[in-house]
C-alpha cells in the first residue's frame, strides 16, 4: 500500500464506520481484544501495587531512601513508551508478547503509586500515632491498624491515576505483540479500515472511564468516616 | 505508687538536659500536676512514666518496681493515656476508639460492649446516640470526653494526661475539669497530669510539681502550701500576684465560720458550694460588707458571711501553712 497509512485513512470519508463489521466480529475479535486489554492493565497494576506498597512503607520509614527511589521511578516514567516496548523486546528472555508490555506498564505505574503510598502514610496525624503508641500498640499494629487504613484512600487515588494511565498506554503494547485493544487500532491503520480504529479507541476510553469510576467508588467505600463528616 | 528517682533526660547531641535530676513521689489515688513554662520538661517527664521516652539517668518506680521490668508496649497497655490533641482514630467509630486497649488485651466482645457503654455514660455521652459515630461528627469537647473514656477503658490504676482539656474553649474546659474531678472522686486513679496553666494545676492537683526551665523541680507540694508559701522568686512569680485570691478559690463558703443570720433580705445570696474567691467577688461587686449564705438548693439560710471573715480566714490559712 502506498503513502503513510494515516493519510490513507483520511481519504475514506463516507465509509467511516461499518456496523456490519462490528456485529460480525464481536465475539471472535472485539471481545477477546477487550479481555486482553483488561488482563494487561489489571495484571500490571496488581504487580505494580505489590512492589509499591512495601517500597512505599519502607521509604516512609527510611526517609533517606526516598529521593533515590523517586529519581529512579521518575526516570522510568519518562522513557517514551514505544521505545520502552521496543527495547524490552530486544532483551534476551523477554521477546515479543504480553511480557514486555506488562514490564513497561509496571515501570510506568511505580512513580505515582509509591508517591501516593508515602503521601498516604505521611497524612496520618502525628497525634493519632502518638495516641496509638501511648496505648500500647506495637509498631506493626500501628502500621496495619492505624497508618495503612488511614492511608488507603490516598493509595487508591494513586491506583486510579495509574490505572487510567496504563489503560491508555497499553494500546501501544500491541506493537510488540501484547494484544489488547491496540491490536484493533494497529490493524485498522494498516488495513485502511477506520471502524477497527474507532472501536479500539472508544472501548479503551470507556474502559478507562469505567475503571476510574469503579475505583472512585472503592475510594469512597474505604472512607466511611469522611462520608459521615459530610452528612 | 509512682516514684521518680533522680531522673534526667538529655537528648542526643544536646548538652543541656531537658529534665534534670527529678525526684518525687506520686501517692496512690492522687492527681499530681506537672506545671511550668514551656521548655520545663513536664511533658517529657510524663512520657518517661510509660516509656514513650527513656530516661538518660535515674529510674521510675511503679509500685516499687522499675518500669523497665516489662516491655514498653505491655507497660503502656496498663497505663491510661490522654493527650491534648486527643488523637482519636478518625477511621474508627467512637465505640471502637474506646475499645482500643480492651481489644489489645483480648477481652471478650460482650465485656467490651458493656464497658464502652459504661464509659460513655460516665463521661456524659448517650451511648445509643454516640457509639456508632465517627470522631469527625463530634464537637471538640465531646472528642475530649471520648479521649478520657478511651484512656479509662481497661480500668488502669495509673493515668497520664497531657493537657487533656486543652483543646476546648474556657467554658467547656471548666465543665470538663469539674466532671473529671467528680469522676476521679469515684475511680481514685493515680494520675500524672501535665498543664501549663497554673489555675488548672491548682484546681486539679492534690499535689503540684512546679518545674522550671531546664527541667528542674522548683517546688513540690499541695496547692495550698505552694500558694501560702512559695519557696522561691520563680515559684511566686509563676503562681502570680493573685495568689491570695487563688488560695481563696480552694476554699468554699461552707469552710468559713458564719455569723448568725440577721434577717436582712437585701443582702446578696451566697451558696454554700461557692468558692470564697467567688463569694468575695460577689460581695465587692455588690458593694456590701456581708452576704446571706444559703444552702445549695437555696431553700435554707445558713448564716451570713462578711468580707472581714474571708480576710481573717485567708491570713490564717497562710500563717497555718507557713507554720508547718
Interface residues (C-beta under 8 A of the other chain):
Chain A: X125 X126 X127 X128 X129 X130 X131 X132 X133 X134 X135 X136 X137 X138 X141 X146 X149 X150 X223 X224 X225 X226 X228 X229 X231
Chain B: X50 X52 X72 X73 X74 X75 X76 X77 X78 X81 X83 X85 X86 X87 X88 X89 X90 X91 X92 X100 X101 X104 X133 X134 X135 X136 X137 X147 X150 X160
